[in-house]
Amino acid sequence: MGWTTAFRTFFIIYCVEAGVFLLLSPWSPRWDEAIVQISNLGLRELLFDPAVRGAISGFGLVHLLWGAHDLDLWLASRKRAAVDRLSADLSIDAEG
C-alpha cells in the first residue's frame, strides 16, 4: 500500500469518526454533563443553545459527506485503473 492509499484511507476513517462524533455528541447526556462544568456562564449558555448544537451536528454531517465523497472518488479511480489494465491486457493478447 502506497502513501497515497494510506493517506486516503486514514482521511476517510477520520472523516467518518469525526462526523459521527460531531453529529451525535451535542445531543447526548454526556454533552450536558460536560457543559455544566464550564464556569463561564455565557459560554455555557451558548453551548446549551439548540442552534449551536445543530451547527456542530451540521459540521459533523459535512465531515460525513466529505468522507463519502472521497471514498467514492477513490473507488471510482480504482475501478478506472482496473478497466485500463484489463483493456491493456486485452490489446496485448489481440496483437500477440
C-alpha positions as CSV (number, residue, x, y, z in Angstrom):
1,M,0.0,0.0,0.0
2,G,1.5,3.3,-1.1
3,W,1.5,6.6,0.9
4,T,-1.4,8.0,-1.2
5,T,-3.6,5.0,-0.4
6,A,-2.7,5.1,3.3
7,F,-3.4,8.8,3.5
8,R,-6.7,8.4,1.7
9,T,-7.7,5.5,4.0
10,F,-6.8,7.4,7.2
11,F,-8.5,10.6,5.9
12,I,-11.8,8.7,5.2
13,I,-11.6,7.0,8.6
14,Y,-11.0,10.4,10.2
15,C,-14.0,11.9,8.4
16,V,-16.3,9.1,9.4
17,E,-15.2,9.2,13.1
18,A,-15.2,12.9,13.4
19,G,-18.5,13.2,11.5
20,V,-20.3,10.6,13.8
21,F,-18.9,12.3,16.9
22,L,-19.8,15.8,15.9
23,L,-23.2,14.7,14.6
24,L,-24.3,12.8,17.8
25,S,-22.4,14.2,20.7
26,P,-24.1,17.6,21.1
27,W,-27.4,15.7,21.8
28,S,-26.0,13.2,24.3
29,P,-26.4,13.4,28.0
30,R,-22.5,13.5,28.3
31,W,-22.6,16.8,26.5
32,D,-24.9,18.3,29.1
33,E,-22.7,16.9,31.9
34,A,-19.6,18.4,30.3
35,I,-21.2,21.8,29.7
36,V,-22.5,22.1,33.2
37,Q,-18.8,22.1,34.4
38,I,-17.9,25.2,32.4
39,S,-17.5,28.1,34.8
40,N,-18.1,30.8,32.1
41,L,-21.9,31.3,32.1
42,G,-22.0,33.0,28.7
43,L,-20.2,30.1,27.1
44,R,-22.3,27.5,29.0
45,E,-25.5,29.2,27.8
46,L,-24.2,29.3,24.2
47,L,-23.3,25.6,24.2
48,F,-26.7,24.7,25.5
49,D,-28.4,26.6,22.7
50,P,-30.1,24.2,20.2
51,A,-28.9,26.3,17.3
52,V,-25.3,25.9,18.3
53,R,-25.8,22.2,18.9
54,G,-27.4,22.0,15.4
55,A,-24.4,23.9,13.9
56,I,-22.0,21.4,15.4
57,S,-24.1,18.5,14.2
58,G,-24.1,20.1,10.7
59,F,-20.4,20.3,10.8
60,G,-20.4,16.6,11.6
61,L,-22.7,16.0,8.6
62,V,-20.2,17.9,6.4
63,H,-17.4,15.6,7.6
64,L,-19.5,12.5,6.8
65,L,-20.4,13.8,3.3
66,W,-16.8,14.7,2.6
67,G,-15.6,11.2,3.7
68,A,-18.3,9.6,1.5
69,H,-17.3,11.8,-1.5
70,D,-13.6,11.0,-1.1
71,L,-14.4,7.3,-0.8
72,D,-16.5,7.4,-3.9
73,L,-13.7,9.2,-5.8
74,W,-11.1,6.6,-4.6
75,L,-13.3,3.6,-5.6
76,A,-14.0,5.2,-9.0
77,S,-10.3,5.7,-9.6
78,R,-9.5,2.2,-8.6
79,K,-12.2,0.9,-10.9
80,R,-11.0,3.0,-13.8
81,A,-7.4,1.7,-13.2
82,A,-8.7,-1.9,-13.3
83,V,-10.6,-1.3,-16.5
84,D,-7.5,0.4,-18.1
85,R,-5.3,-2.6,-17.0
86,L,-7.8,-5.0,-18.5
87,S,-8.0,-3.1,-21.7
88,A,-4.2,-3.1,-22.0
89,D,-4.1,-6.8,-21.3
90,L,-6.7,-7.5,-24.0
91,S,-5.0,-5.3,-26.6
92,I,-1.7,-7.1,-25.9
93,D,-3.5,-10.5,-26.4
94,A,-5.1,-9.3,-29.6
95,E,-1.8,-8.3,-31.0
96,G,0.0,-11.4,-30.0
